[in-house]
Amino acid sequence: MSLHESLTVVDGLIVSRWSRSVFESMRQGGIAAANCTCSVWEGLETSLHAVAQWKVRLREHADLLSPVHKVEDIARAKETGRVGVILGWQNSTGFGDHLPYVALFHELGLRVVQLTYHTANSVGSGCLESRDGGLTDFGRDLVVELNRVGILIDLSHVGSRTAEEAILASRQPVAYTHCAPRALKDHPRNKTDVELRFIAERGGVVGVTMFPPFMPRGNDSTIDDYLDAIDHTVNLCGEDHVAIGTDFTQDVDADGIRYFTLDKGTGRRLLEVGEVRNPPGFERLDGFPNLTAAMERRRWPEPRIAKLLGGNWLRLFGEVWRDPAGR
């Protein structure tokens, strides 16, 4: 058995065009579990529809997929040769500004929620908002409720001030599930060294993304460029607080990318992304073993590789996920 096959590999965020082909690619890549985006700009009704669609997928592709509600479900998915699906939102607008819906969606399997996506909502500001007003009073209430029910708070697209205030307000560690160091590329979606250290010092985890527009060499990036970004983050945060969050957009077409980059999905353009080409050898999710092999070529110790590829996510999920009913 190779090192990759022996590891429990967890991807902090995938936002692909979901299909059986993608699920097969995930399994071929040896992914034990992934945070699968099922809401970005959507409101209450469309987010509920998206969760319902995932329930259908989980049933129709039960030979490939397994739902994840607790950490033990990830181990079970790996043991049975399936991919554990962690339902996650990249925005909190799906709650419709109604706090009782937080517990309801938790019952439906939601386990990761990003507070804002790019721009502002009733919770706070996004990283592409022209003025970051910080966490609102409702946002503070939402943080308390997410803590109570056991949903991990994600701050990847959140504005700097809003993210800092959320980290301080949360009683539990939080995450950047998918981000890159701004020290390597000055982009508003990337995080400064100060921001990366701040979340790690408070027990959080940084999932490093390989999304080409956020990498120094863009579409010319290699797996080694991605490892450089991981290495930079480990040097800042320590190997116990860094993980993988690829932000893989497998099979997402130009219309899909456009939806992500327009305000609310239909408004002004927020980002110029263009064609997205992933690194050679990691063009699709089934290339995950090549990432592990590249880590081995750098002679990274096996315990470090195990933490980066899944161990640190498992630790964080174990700290945050809980059943509010005590079951």
Number of C-alpha atoms within 10 A of each C-alpha: 5 9 13 21 14 11 20 21 30 26 29 29 29 22 21 20 15 18 12 14 11 17 20 17 18 25 21 17 21 24 30 28 30 25 24 23 23 27 25 23 23 22 16 17 11 14 22 18 14 17 21 14 13 18 14 12 17 17 14 12 15 13 12 20 25 25 22 23 21 18 18 11 18 26 16 17 22 22 12 13 17 26 31 28 23 25 26 28 28 28 29 27 24 23 21 16 18 12 15 12 15 24 20 13 19 21 14 15 20 23 26 29 23 24 32 29 28 28 21 24 18 16 25 27 28 29 25 19 18 11 13 19 16 21 25 17 12 15 22 17 15 24 23 18 18 25 21 18 21 24 27 25 29 28 30 27 27 31 30 21 19 24 29 17 16 27 23 14 15 18 15 23 22 29 28 29 32 28 26 31 24 20 15 17 19 15 16 17 23 24 25 19 15 10 16 26 20 17 23 21 13 16 17 27 30 34 29 30 27 28 23 22 22 22 24 20 13 19 17 14 19 19 18 14 17 22 17 13 23 24 16 17 24 21 11 17 23 15 19 19 28 32 31 26 26 22 24 23 22 20 15 14 13 12 9 14 18 18 16 19 19 17 20 18 17 12 10 10 14 17 17 11 15 10 12 18 17 22 21 14 15 19 15 18 24 19 18 23 21 16 18 22 14 14 18 15 9 10 10 12 10 14 10 16 20 19 23 26 26 23 22 24 29 19 15 20 20 14 15 22 22 20 16 13 6 5 5
